[in-house]
């Protein structure tokens, strides 16, 4: 399945393929640029696609050697994430995308202000089971990332561990 087909109409299977492509983009500027170009060219982007574009913009910063462009891409990513979250504030995946990018950025850049709100929204949506049943793997990935990031309280750790056990 080509990238255009993956991005054109969102279904659980296409979302899984999009996530796989994103994982490849983490270590490949070529894949990152290709996926970014396809998603950016889509008309009527969903909030989730907008969130993916924000993630890809942040990855452009990772892959670029020029400090000016690194900062520019991170700023662009933050604006794109703000638009995605505003359009769908309760979407666990959008919140996770922003949380994971902000977590990986150097703290001195000052882009950690949304992490607590994103974590809290993820926990709220997890508690409501507000995610498609076919996205169990995504939820497991989110929980594992939150546990590894260690940006939670002891009671949140217990809750996340219990939720992870229920999903496996």
VMD Tcl script that draws the C-alpha trace (Angstrom):
set ca {
  {0.00 0.00 0.00}
  {1.46 3.36 -0.99}
  {1.69 6.39 1.29}
  {-1.13 8.23 -0.50}
  {-3.51 5.32 0.11}
  {-2.45 5.11 3.75}
  {-3.15 8.76 4.37}
  {-6.20 9.34 2.19}
  {-8.95 7.79 4.30}
  {-8.39 6.93 7.93}
  {-9.29 3.43 9.00}
  {-7.80 1.38 11.85}
  {-5.64 -0.60 9.38}
  {-4.44 2.52 7.60}
  {-3.71 4.18 10.94}
  {-1.54 1.19 11.88}
  {0.37 1.51 8.61}
  {0.75 5.25 9.19}
  {2.17 4.54 12.64}
  {4.64 2.05 11.14}
  {5.74 4.64 8.59}
  {6.19 7.17 11.38}
  {8.41 4.74 13.26}
  {10.55 4.36 10.13}
  {10.68 8.16 9.78}
  {12.28 8.44 13.22}
  {15.53 7.08 11.79}
  {15.18 8.01 8.12}
  {15.05 11.56 6.86}
  {14.04 10.25 3.44}
  {11.00 8.42 4.85}
  {10.23 11.43 7.05}
  {10.27 13.81 4.09}
  {8.16 11.49 1.92}
  {5.53 10.97 4.60}
  {5.50 14.68 5.45}
  {4.98 15.66 1.79}
  {2.10 13.22 1.36}
  {0.31 14.26 4.55}
  {0.91 17.99 4.06}
  {-0.61 17.79 0.57}
  {-3.86 16.22 1.77}
  {-6.94 18.42 1.58}
  {-9.20 18.60 4.64}
  {-6.74 17.10 7.10}
  {-8.22 15.45 10.18}
  {-6.88 16.55 13.57}
  {-5.00 13.23 13.82}
  {-3.28 13.77 10.46}
  {-2.41 17.29 11.64}
  {-0.86 15.73 14.75}
  {1.21 13.41 12.58}
  {2.36 16.38 10.53}
  {3.50 18.05 13.76}
  {5.46 14.96 14.68}
  {7.08 14.83 11.24}
  {8.02 18.52 11.52}
  {9.75 17.75 14.81}
  {11.54 14.84 13.15}
  {12.72 17.20 10.40}
  {14.48 19.10 13.20}
  {16.09 15.87 14.38}
  {17.36 15.04 10.91}
  {18.59 18.54 9.95}
  {22.15 19.65 10.64}
  {21.54 23.42 10.63}
  {20.64 24.80 14.10}
  {18.46 27.55 12.58}
  {16.29 24.98 10.80}
  {16.21 22.71 13.83}
  {14.63 25.52 15.88}
  {12.33 26.54 13.00}
  {11.01 22.99 12.57}
  {10.42 22.60 16.31}
  {8.49 25.89 16.42}
  {6.45 24.81 13.39}
  {5.75 21.47 15.09}
  {4.52 23.19 18.25}
  {2.11 25.38 16.24}
  {0.85 22.34 14.34}
  {0.33 20.36 17.55}
  {-1.59 23.29 19.06}
  {-3.91 23.27 16.05}
  {-4.42 19.48 16.26}
  {-5.14 19.54 20.00}
  {-7.53 22.50 19.62}
  {-9.45 20.60 16.93}
  {-9.68 17.34 18.93}
  {-8.64 17.97 22.56}
  {-9.65 14.51 23.81}
  {-7.78 12.48 21.20}
  {-5.37 10.26 23.10}
  {-3.12 9.66 20.09}
  {-2.68 13.38 19.30}
  {-1.86 14.05 22.95}
  {0.61 11.17 22.92}
  {2.32 12.43 19.77}
  {2.87 15.85 21.33}
  {3.88 14.39 24.71}
  {6.46 12.10 23.11}
  {7.98 14.88 21.01}
  {8.13 17.29 23.95}
  {9.66 14.57 26.12}
  {12.45 13.96 23.59}
  {13.27 17.65 23.08}
  {16.07 19.19 25.15}
  {14.49 20.71 28.26}
  {16.34 24.00 27.76}
  {14.17 24.73 24.71}
  {11.24 25.18 27.08}
  {8.72 23.00 25.28}
  {7.68 20.96 28.31}
  {4.71 23.15 29.32}
  {2.13 20.87 27.66}
  {3.46 17.58 29.00}
  {1.44 17.55 32.23}
  {-1.81 18.48 30.47}
  {-1.16 15.89 27.76}
  {-0.39 13.18 30.31}
  {-3.52 14.04 32.29}
  {-5.69 13.95 29.16}
  {-4.18 10.61 28.12}
  {-4.94 9.21 31.58}
  {-8.50 10.58 31.45}
  {-9.15 9.04 28.04}
  {-7.55 5.78 29.12}
  {-9.85 5.73 32.16}
  {-12.89 6.30 29.91}
  {-11.56 3.69 27.46}
  {-11.99 6.37 24.82}
  {-10.05 4.63 22.08}
  {-11.09 2.25 19.31}
  {-10.96 -1.45 20.29}
  {-8.73 -2.13 17.27}
  {-6.10 0.25 18.63}
  {-5.06 -1.93 21.57}
  {-1.43 -1.99 20.36}
  {-1.37 1.81 20.20}
  {-2.70 2.06 23.76}
  {-0.09 -0.43 24.97}
  {2.62 1.65 23.26}
  {1.32 4.83 24.91}
  {1.21 3.23 28.36}
  {4.71 1.77 27.98}
  {6.06 5.16 26.87}
  {4.43 6.92 29.83}
  {5.90 4.36 32.21}
  {9.38 4.68 30.67}
  {9.20 8.48 30.63}
  {8.68 8.39 34.40}
  {6.63 11.60 34.36}
  {3.92 10.26 36.64}
  {3.05 9.93 40.30}
  {3.18 6.66 42.23}
  {-0.60 6.27 42.01}
  {-0.51 6.97 38.24}
  {2.23 4.35 37.92}
  {0.02 1.80 39.67}
  {-2.94 2.75 37.47}
  {-0.88 2.52 34.25}
  {0.55 -0.84 35.28}
  {-2.96 -2.19 35.95}
  {-4.25 -0.89 32.62}
  {-1.30 -2.45 30.82}
  {-2.00 -5.82 32.46}
  {-5.68 -5.62 31.42}
  {-4.71 -4.95 27.81}
  {-2.23 -7.81 27.48}
}
mol new
graphics top color blue
foreach p $ca { graphics top sphere $p radius 0.5 }
foreach p [lrange $ca 0 end-1] q [lrange $ca 1 end] { graphics top cylinder $p $q radius 0.2 }
display resetview
